[in-house]
Amino acid sequence: MDFIKRAGLYLRQKIGRTALITLVMSAIMIFVLAGIIIQSAAIQATNSAKNSAGTTVTLSADREKAFASMHKSQSSSSSSSSSSSNAAPAAITMPSVKIKTAEKIAALSNVAGYQYSNSASVNASGFSAVTTSSSSGGGQGGFSGSSNSGDITISGVSTTAAETNFKSKSYKITSGRGITAADKNTNNVVIESELATSNSLKVGSTIKVKTTDDDSKTYTLNVVGIYKAKTSTSSQGGPNMSDPSNTIYTSYTFAGTVNGDTTSVTSVVYTLTDSSKEKAFTKQAKKLISSSFSLTSSSETYALLMKPMKNVQSFANKIVWIVGIAGTIILALITVLMIRERRHEIGVLMALGESKFKIVLQLFSELFAVLVLSLVIAGVAGNFVGNAVGKQLVSQQTTATQSTSTGAGFGGGGQQPGGGGTAPSGAGRSGQTSMTASGSQVSTLKTKISAKSMAELGGLGLGIIAIAVVAGSTPIFRLKPKKILSNE
């Protein structure tokens, strides 16, 4: 064990060099540890978000097939009446989901809960809808569909607490309460604060609405809550689109009553208890529906929410590898320089009969002692560095993700009108809009040093100094003591 004693003596005698190597090793260990704890925090945040968000599957009309059917109808119409140049474009007919079918699917295993969504369009009676002026002259392209769209959009739900905008906190109840399951078959309504303010309405007030196809048919609604929408203008804007403030929330049963169909809804969102059984649930559910409907999983939404964390995790992994490889090269070069300076010492040891293997072990022992001290320093400073680097990475990745996804999907606002029958422009999107992120992107990391992180760092440190010593001490095996001493 003399090589260990010699290693200790060398480190004490060359205190300046020992301090320099310790500084280099500490820097390597700090950044490697930062990468490890950032990676660990990103994995933990991803798993936590996945468990808390839950997997959802949305049952709604198959929009692609509805468009295909419309195009086919247009082609037939144009071929049969080619002489008429004023033929009206065919409207999109979106099939509604039968409640009985939805309940059968809800009875399947792995369903934690489900949310009905229904929508209708009405006109205000005795109060005024909020109007939004826009400098933009043109609307979105596409088909206008039905022209009897009202100025008030009814978004019928099972509960507002489970509705996408409220779950993501884009909408917030500011007075009264939201819609609950107890509001089934009632005329209770939750209105937006702008609509309430402009008409001097409050919780307890009543409003009247009339159907778009029959002005004599009116409904009296009881205001039980007021919500505040973060979005003040429609991101799907067009000149005929209603301001989001004109979206009122009721029970899905009332929307069905307005549409004249109380047995159907626009879409149903099922929340699963076990995300791993999503495919099995979808397979069973497809047996209960026709080809006119589709089942859409929240996996794409989840992937979008987790994209910043995935990017941070990948970047942290690269930090570990790059710093580890660079550290190995640096320490190997330091070892080579040390051996060149210590040729006489090595020659004397070899002349006294010391084996080359023990000389290599002495070098390893010196770096190991430095490694232990560096691990202590890294343990103290690593969490601060990891936290700072992690925050910066998450901030950059979240900003990049938001910039990439802006305008890529459907905008906010309420459910679009058109629960059944002929749909106005933008209708039938509830199946897709319900898949909007039910939570905000994970934008924070909770970094902390654990025993596992330090164990991983220690293992990587040992690997780094082992490779560095082996690579740097290769010249020792070619040295001969007689030649070394004769050249001194």
C-alpha positions as CSV (number, residue, x, y, z in Angstrom):
1,M,0.0,0.0,0.0
2,D,3.0,2.3,-0.3
3,F,1.6,3.8,-3.5
4,I,-1.3,5.3,-1.4
5,K,1.2,6.8,1.1
6,R,3.2,8.3,-1.8
7,A,0.1,9.7,-3.4
8,G,-0.8,11.5,-0.1
9,L,2.7,12.9,0.2
10,Y,2.7,14.2,-3.4
11,L,-0.7,15.9,-2.9
12,R,0.5,17.7,0.2
13,Q,3.9,18.7,-1.2
14,K,2.3,20.0,-4.5
15,I,-0.5,21.9,-2.8
16,G,-0.8,24.5,-5.7
17,R,-1.1,21.8,-8.4
18,T,-3.5,19.8,-6.2
19,A,-5.7,22.9,-5.8
20,L,-5.6,23.5,-9.6
21,I,-6.6,19.9,-10.4
22,T,-9.3,20.1,-7.7
23,L,-10.7,23.2,-9.3
24,V,-10.8,21.6,-12.7
25,M,-12.3,18.4,-11.3
26,S,-14.9,20.3,-9.3
27,A,-16.0,22.3,-12.4
28,I,-16.5,19.0,-14.3
29,M,-18.4,17.4,-11.4
30,I,-20.6,20.4,-10.9
31,F,-21.8,20.5,-14.5
32,V,-22.2,16.8,-14.7
33,L,-24.3,16.9,-11.5
34,A,-26.3,19.8,-12.8
35,G,-27.1,17.7,-15.9
36,I,-28.1,14.7,-13.8
37,I,-30.4,16.6,-11.5
38,I,-32.0,18.6,-14.3
39,Q,-32.6,15.3,-16.2
40,S,-34.0,13.7,-13.1
41,A,-36.3,16.7,-12.3
42,A,-37.6,16.8,-15.9
43,I,-38.5,13.1,-15.8
44,Q,-40.2,13.6,-12.4
45,A,-42.1,16.6,-13.7
46,T,-43.2,14.7,-16.8
47,N,-44.4,11.7,-14.8
48,S,-46.2,13.9,-12.3
49,A,-48.0,15.9,-15.0
50,K,-49.0,12.7,-16.8
51,N,-50.5,11.3,-13.6
52,S,-52.3,14.5,-12.6
53,A,-53.6,15.4,-16.1
54,G,-55.1,12.0,-16.8
55,T,-55.7,10.5,-20.2
56,T,-58.9,11.5,-22.0
57,V,-60.7,10.1,-25.1
58,T,-63.2,12.3,-27.0
59,L,-66.1,10.8,-28.9
60,S,-67.4,13.1,-31.6
61,A,-68.4,13.2,-35.3
62,D,-65.7,12.3,-37.7
63,R,-65.0,15.7,-39.4
64,E,-63.0,14.2,-42.3
65,K,-65.8,11.9,-43.3
66,A,-68.4,14.7,-42.9
67,F,-66.3,16.8,-45.3
68,A,-66.0,13.9,-47.7
69,S,-69.7,13.4,-47.7
70,M,-70.3,17.1,-48.3
71,H,-67.9,17.1,-51.3
72,K,-69.6,14.0,-52.7
73,S,-73.0,15.7,-52.3
74,Q,-71.6,18.8,-54.0
75,S,-70.3,16.8,-56.9
76,S,-73.6,15.0,-57.4
77,S,-75.5,18.3,-57.2
78,S,-73.2,20.1,-59.7
79,S,-73.4,17.2,-62.2
80,S,-77.2,17.0,-62.0
81,S,-77.7,20.8,-62.3
82,S,-74.7,22.0,-64.3
83,S,-76.8,24.6,-66.1
84,S,-77.6,26.4,-62.8
85,S,-74.8,28.8,-61.8
86,N,-76.5,30.0,-58.5
87,A,-76.6,26.6,-56.8
88,A,-76.0,27.0,-53.1
89,P,-73.1,25.1,-51.6
90,A,-73.8,22.0,-49.6
91,A,-73.9,22.4,-45.9
92,I,-71.8,20.2,-43.5
93,T,-74.1,17.8,-41.6
94,M,-72.4,16.6,-38.4
95,P,-74.0,13.6,-36.7
96,S,-74.7,13.9,-33.0
97,V,-73.7,11.3,-30.4
98,K,-76.6,9.5,-28.9
99,I,-76.7,9.7,-25.1
100,K,-77.6,6.0,-24.8
101,T,-74.5,5.1,-26.8
102,A,-72.3,7.4,-24.7
103,E,-73.6,5.8,-21.5
104,K,-72.8,2.3,-22.9
105,I,-69.2,3.4,-23.5
106,A,-69.1,5.1,-20.0
107,A,-70.0,1.7,-18.5
108,L,-66.8,0.1,-19.9
109,S,-64.0,-0.5,-17.5
110,N,-61.2,2.0,-17.0
111,V,-63.6,5.1,-17.2
112,A,-63.1,7.4,-14.2
113,G,-65.7,10.0,-15.5
114,Y,-67.1,11.6,-18.6
115,Q,-68.2,15.0,-19.7
116,Y,-71.1,15.8,-22.2
117,S,-70.7,18.8,-24.5
118,N,-73.6,20.2,-26.5
119,S,-74.0,23.5,-28.2
120,A,-76.7,25.6,-29.8
121,S,-77.2,29.1,-31.1
122,V,-79.9,31.6,-29.9
123,N,-80.6,35.3,-30.1
124,A,-80.7,37.7,-27.1
125,S,-84.1,38.9,-26.0
126,G,-84.4,41.8,-23.7
127,F,-80.6,42.3,-23.4
128,S,-77.8,43.0,-25.8
129,A,-75.0,40.7,-27.0
130,V,-71.4,42.1,-26.8
131,T,-70.3,43.3,-30.2
132,T,-66.6,43.4,-31.4
133,S,-65.5,45.7,-34.2
134,S,-62.5,44.5,-36.3
135,S,-60.4,46.3,-38.8
136,S,-59.9,43.1,-40.6
137,G,-62.2,43.0,-43.6
138,G,-62.1,39.3,-44.5
139,G,-63.0,36.2,-42.6
140,Q,-61.7,32.7,-42.8
141,G,-62.1,30.8,-46.0
142,G,-64.4,27.8,-46.2
143,F,-68.1,27.2,-46.2
144,S,-70.5,29.5,-44.5
145,G,-73.1,26.7,-43.8
146,S,-76.2,27.8,-42.1
147,S,-77.1,31.4,-42.1
148,N,-79.3,31.4,-39.0
149,S,-76.5,31.6,-36.5
150,G,-77.6,33.6,-33.4
151,D,-75.7,36.2,-31.5
152,I,-75.5,34.1,-28.3
153,T,-73.7,30.8,-28.2
154,I,-74.9,28.2,-25.8
155,S,-72.2,25.8,-24.6
156,G,-74.0,22.9,-22.8
157,V,-71.8,20.8,-20.5
158,S,-72.2,18.3,-17.7
159,T,-70.1,20.5,-15.4
160,T,-68.1,23.6,-16.0
161,A,-65.4,22.3,-13.7
162,A,-64.6,19.6,-16.2
163,E,-64.8,21.9,-19.3
164,T,-61.5,22.5,-21.1
165,N,-61.3,26.3,-20.7
166,F,-62.1,26.1,-16.9
167,K,-59.7,23.3,-16.3
168,S,-56.9,25.2,-18.0
169,K,-57.9,28.3,-16.0
170,S,-58.5,30.3,-19.2
171,Y,-61.9,30.9,-17.8
172,K,-62.5,31.5,-14.1
173,I,-65.7,31.8,-12.0
174,T,-65.7,35.2,-10.4
175,S,-69.2,35.3,-8.9
176,G,-71.7,32.6,-7.9
177,R,-71.0,29.1,-9.1
178,G,-70.4,27.0,-12.2
179,I,-72.7,24.5,-13.8
180,T,-72.9,21.1,-11.9
181,A,-74.6,17.8,-12.5
182,A,-77.5,19.1,-10.3
183,D,-78.3,21.6,-13.1
184,K,-79.4,18.8,-15.5
185,N,-82.8,19.6,-17.0
186,T,-82.8,23.1,-15.6
187,N,-82.4,26.6,-17.2
188,N,-79.5,27.7,-15.0
189,V,-76.8,29.5,-16.8
190,V,-73.3,30.9,-16.3
191,I,-72.5,34.1,-18.3
192,E,-69.3,36.0,-19.1
193,S,-68.4,39.1,-17.0
194,E,-68.4,41.5,-20.0
195,L,-71.9,40.4,-21.0
196,A,-73.0,40.8,-17.4
197,T,-71.5,44.3,-17.0
198,S,-72.8,45.7,-20.3
199,N,-76.3,44.5,-19.3
200,S,-76.2,45.2,-15.6
201,L,-76.7,41.5,-14.8
202,K,-75.6,39.7,-11.7
203,V,-76.1,36.3,-10.0
204,G,-79.8,35.9,-9.5
205,S,-80.8,37.8,-12.6
206,T,-82.9,36.3,-15.3
207,I,-82.4,36.7,-19.1
208,K,-84.4,35.6,-22.1
209,V,-83.3,34.1,-25.3
210,K,-85.2,33.2,-28.4
211,T,-84.5,30.5,-31.0
212,T,-83.0,31.5,-34.3
213,D,-85.7,29.9,-36.4
214,D,-88.8,31.0,-34.4
215,D,-88.8,34.4,-32.7
216,S,-91.9,33.5,-30.7
217,K,-90.1,30.6,-29.0
218,T,-88.3,32.0,-25.9
219,Y,-86.6,30.6,-22.9
220,T,-86.0,32.2,-19.5
221,L,-82.6,31.5,-18.0
222,N,-81.5,31.9,-14.4
223,V,-78.0,33.4,-13.9
224,V,-76.3,31.3,-11.2
225,G,-72.7,32.3,-12.0
226,I,-70.4,34.7,-13.8
227,Y,-67.1,33.8,-15.3
228,K,-64.2,35.8,-16.6
229,A,-62.5,34.9,-19.9
230,K,-58.9,35.7,-20.5
231,T,-59.5,36.1,-24.2
232,S,-61.4,39.2,-25.2
233,T,-61.6,38.6,-28.9
234,S,-62.3,35.6,-31.0
235,S,-59.1,34.0,-32.3
236,Q,-61.1,32.3,-35.0
237,G,-62.4,35.7,-36.0
238,G,-64.4,36.4,-39.0
239,P,-67.0,39.1,-39.4
240,N,-69.9,36.7,-38.5
241,M,-68.2,35.1,-35.5
242,S,-69.6,35.9,-32.0
243,D,-67.5,37.6,-29.4
244,P,-66.4,35.0,-26.8
245,S,-68.2,37.1,-24.1
246,N,-71.4,36.0,-25.8
247,T,-70.8,32.3,-24.9
248,I,-73.0,31.2,-22.0
249,Y,-72.7,27.9,-20.2
250,T,-75.7,25.7,-19.4
251,S,-76.4,22.1,-18.8
252,Y,-76.1,20.0,-21.9
253,T,-79.8,19.1,-21.6
254,F,-80.9,22.8,-22.2
255,A,-78.7,23.0,-25.4
256,G,-80.4,19.8,-26.5
257,T,-83.8,21.3,-25.9
258,V,-83.0,24.4,-28.0
259,N,-81.8,22.1,-30.8
260,G,-84.9,20.0,-30.6
261,D,-83.0,16.9,-29.7
262,T,-82.7,15.9,-26.1
263,T,-81.3,12.4,-26.8
264,S,-78.0,13.5,-28.4
265,V,-75.0,15.6,-27.6
266,T,-72.2,17.1,-29.7
267,S,-69.3,15.2,-28.1
268,V,-68.4,13.2,-25.0
269,V,-65.0,13.3,-23.2
270,Y,-64.1,10.3,-21.2
271,T,-61.4,10.4,-18.5
272,L,-59.6,7.1,-18.0
273,T,-58.3,5.7,-14.8
274,D,-55.3,4.0,-16.3
275,S,-53.4,5.7,-19.2
276,S,-51.7,2.4,-20.2
277,K,-55.1,0.9,-21.1
278,E,-56.1,3.6,-23.4
279,K,-55.8,1.5,-26.6
280,A,-57.8,-1.3,-25.1
281,F,-60.6,1.2,-24.1
282,T,-60.6,2.7,-27.6
283,K,-60.8,-0.7,-29.2
284,Q,-63.9,-1.6,-27.1
285,A,-65.5,1.7,-27.6
286,K,-65.2,1.5,-31.4
287,K,-67.4,-1.6,-31.4
288,L,-70.2,0.5,-30.0
289,I,-70.2,3.4,-32.5
290,S,-70.6,3.7,-36.3
291,S,-67.9,4.8,-38.8
292,S,-69.4,8.3,-38.7
293,F,-67.8,9.0,-35.4
294,S,-64.2,9.1,-34.2
295,L,-62.4,8.6,-30.9
296,T,-59.5,11.0,-30.3
297,S,-57.0,10.5,-27.5
298,S,-55.3,13.2,-25.5
299,S,-51.9,11.8,-26.3
300,E,-51.1,14.5,-28.8
301,T,-52.1,17.2,-26.3
302,Y,-50.0,15.5,-23.6
303,A,-47.0,15.4,-26.0
304,L,-47.4,19.2,-26.6
305,L,-47.6,19.9,-22.9
306,M,-44.5,17.8,-22.2
307,K,-42.5,19.0,-25.1
308,P,-40.5,21.6,-23.1
309,M,-39.7,18.9,-20.5
310,K,-38.6,16.4,-23.1
311,N,-36.3,19.0,-24.7
312,V,-34.8,19.9,-21.3
313,Q,-34.3,16.2,-20.5
314,S,-32.6,15.7,-23.9
315,F,-30.4,18.8,-23.4
316,A,-29.5,17.7,-19.9
317,N,-28.4,14.3,-21.2
318,K,-26.2,16.0,-23.7
319,I,-24.7,18.1,-21.0
320,V,-23.7,15.0,-19.0
321,W,-22.2,13.3,-22.1
322,I,-20.3,16.4,-23.4
323,V,-18.9,17.5,-20.0
324,G,-18.0,13.9,-19.2
325,I,-16.2,13.4,-22.5
326,A,-14.5,16.8,-22.3
327,G,-13.5,16.1,-18.7
328,T,-12.0,12.8,-19.5
329,I,-9.9,14.4,-22.3
330,I,-8.8,17.2,-20.0
331,L,-7.8,14.9,-17.1
332,A,-6.0,12.6,-19.5
333,L,-3.9,15.5,-20.8
334,I,-3.2,16.6,-17.3
335,T,-2.1,13.1,-16.4
336,V,0.3,13.1,-19.5
337,L,1.8,16.4,-18.4
338,M,2.2,15.1,-14.8
339,I,4.0,12.0,-16.1
340,R,6.4,14.1,-18.2
341,E,7.3,16.2,-15.3
342,R,7.7,13.2,-13.0
343,R,9.8,11.1,-15.3
344,H,12.7,11.2,-12.8
345,E,10.5,10.2,-9.9
346,I,9.0,7.3,-11.9
347,G,12.5,6.2,-13.1
348,V,13.7,6.1,-9.5
349,L,10.7,4.1,-8.4
350,M,11.1,1.6,-11.2
351,A,14.9,1.3,-10.5
352,L,14.0,0.4,-6.8
353,G,11.8,-2.4,-8.1
354,E,8.3,-0.7,-8.0
355,S,6.0,-2.3,-10.6
356,K,4.5,-0.1,-13.3
357,F,1.0,-1.2,-12.2
358,K,1.5,0.3,-8.7
359,I,2.8,3.5,-10.2
360,V,-0.4,3.7,-12.2
361,L,-2.4,3.0,-9.0
362,Q,-0.5,5.9,-7.3
363,L,-1.7,8.3,-10.1
364,F,-5.2,6.9,-9.7
365,S,-5.1,7.3,-6.0
366,E,-4.1,11.0,-6.3
367,L,-7.0,11.7,-8.7
368,F,-9.3,9.7,-6.5
369,A,-8.5,11.8,-3.5
370,V,-9.1,14.9,-5.6
371,L,-12.4,13.4,-6.9
372,V,-13.7,12.9,-3.3
373,L,-13.0,16.6,-2.5
374,S,-14.6,17.6,-5.8
375,L,-17.7,15.6,-5.1
376,V,-18.2,17.5,-1.8
377,I,-17.8,20.8,-3.6
378,A,-20.2,19.7,-6.3
379,G,-22.7,18.5,-3.7
380,V,-22.7,22.1,-2.3
381,A,-22.7,24.1,-5.5
382,G,-24.4,21.6,-7.9
383,N,-28.0,22.3,-6.9
384,F,-27.6,26.1,-7.3
385,V,-26.0,25.7,-10.8
386,G,-28.6,23.0,-11.7
387,N,-31.5,25.3,-10.6
388,A,-30.2,28.3,-12.5
389,V,-29.4,26.3,-15.7
390,G,-32.7,24.4,-15.5
391,K,-34.8,27.6,-15.2
392,Q,-33.1,29.1,-18.2
393,L,-33.5,25.9,-20.3
394,V,-37.2,25.6,-19.4
395,S,-37.9,29.2,-20.1
396,Q,-36.2,29.0,-23.6
397,Q,-37.9,25.7,-24.5
398,T,-41.4,26.9,-23.3
399,T,-41.0,30.1,-25.3
400,A,-39.9,28.1,-28.4
401,T,-42.8,25.7,-28.0
402,Q,-45.4,28.4,-27.7
403,S,-44.0,30.3,-30.7
404,T,-44.1,27.1,-32.8
405,S,-47.6,26.2,-31.7
406,T,-49.1,29.7,-32.1
407,G,-51.9,29.5,-34.7
408,A,-51.4,25.8,-35.2
409,G,-54.7,24.9,-33.6
410,F,-58.2,26.1,-33.0
411,G,-58.5,29.2,-30.8
412,G,-60.1,29.8,-27.5
413,G,-63.6,30.8,-26.8
414,G,-66.6,28.6,-26.2
415,Q,-67.8,25.6,-27.9
416,Q,-68.9,26.3,-31.4
417,P,-72.6,26.3,-32.3
418,G,-74.1,23.5,-34.2
419,G,-74.8,20.7,-31.8
420,G,-76.7,18.7,-34.3
421,G,-78.2,18.8,-37.8
422,T,-76.8,21.4,-40.1
423,A,-73.7,23.1,-38.6
424,P,-72.7,26.7,-39.0
425,S,-69.2,27.7,-39.9
426,G,-66.8,26.2,-37.4
427,A,-69.3,23.8,-36.0
428,G,-68.5,20.3,-35.2
429,R,-65.2,21.3,-33.7
430,S,-66.1,20.5,-30.2
431,G,-64.5,17.1,-30.5
432,Q,-61.3,18.7,-31.5
433,T,-61.4,21.8,-29.3
434,S,-62.0,19.6,-26.3
435,M,-58.6,18.2,-26.9
436,T,-57.0,21.6,-26.3
437,A,-54.6,21.4,-23.4
438,S,-56.5,20.7,-20.3
439,G,-53.6,22.2,-18.3
440,S,-50.8,24.6,-19.0
441,Q,-47.4,23.6,-20.1
442,V,-45.1,22.4,-17.4
443,S,-42.8,25.4,-17.0
444,T,-41.0,24.8,-13.7
445,L,-38.4,22.4,-12.5
446,K,-37.9,21.3,-8.9
447,T,-34.2,20.4,-8.8
448,K,-32.8,18.7,-5.8
449,I,-29.7,16.6,-5.0
450,S,-30.6,13.0,-4.0
451,A,-28.5,10.1,-2.9
452,K,-29.1,8.5,-6.3
453,S,-27.8,11.6,-8.1
454,M,-24.6,11.6,-6.0
455,A,-24.2,7.9,-6.6
456,E,-24.5,8.4,-10.3
457,L,-22.0,11.3,-10.1
458,G,-19.6,9.3,-8.1
459,G,-19.8,6.4,-10.6
460,L,-19.3,8.8,-13.6
461,G,-16.4,10.4,-11.7
462,L,-14.7,7.1,-11.1
463,G,-15.1,6.2,-14.8
464,I,-13.7,9.5,-15.9
465,I,-10.5,9.3,-13.8
466,A,-10.1,5.6,-14.6
467,I,-10.2,6.3,-18.4
468,A,-8.0,9.4,-17.9
469,V,-5.4,7.6,-15.9
470,V,-5.3,4.6,-18.3
471,A,-5.0,6.9,-21.4
472,G,-2.6,9.3,-19.8
473,S,-0.3,6.7,-18.2
474,T,0.3,4.6,-21.3
475,P,3.8,6.1,-21.8
476,I,4.8,4.6,-18.4
477,F,4.7,1.1,-19.8
478,R,7.2,2.1,-22.5
479,L,9.7,3.7,-20.1
480,K,12.9,1.9,-18.9
481,P,14.5,3.2,-15.7
482,K,18.1,3.0,-17.0
483,K,17.1,5.2,-20.0
484,I,15.2,7.7,-17.9
485,L,18.0,8.1,-15.3
486,S,20.8,8.3,-17.9
487,N,18.9,11.2,-19.7
488,E,18.6,13.2,-16.5
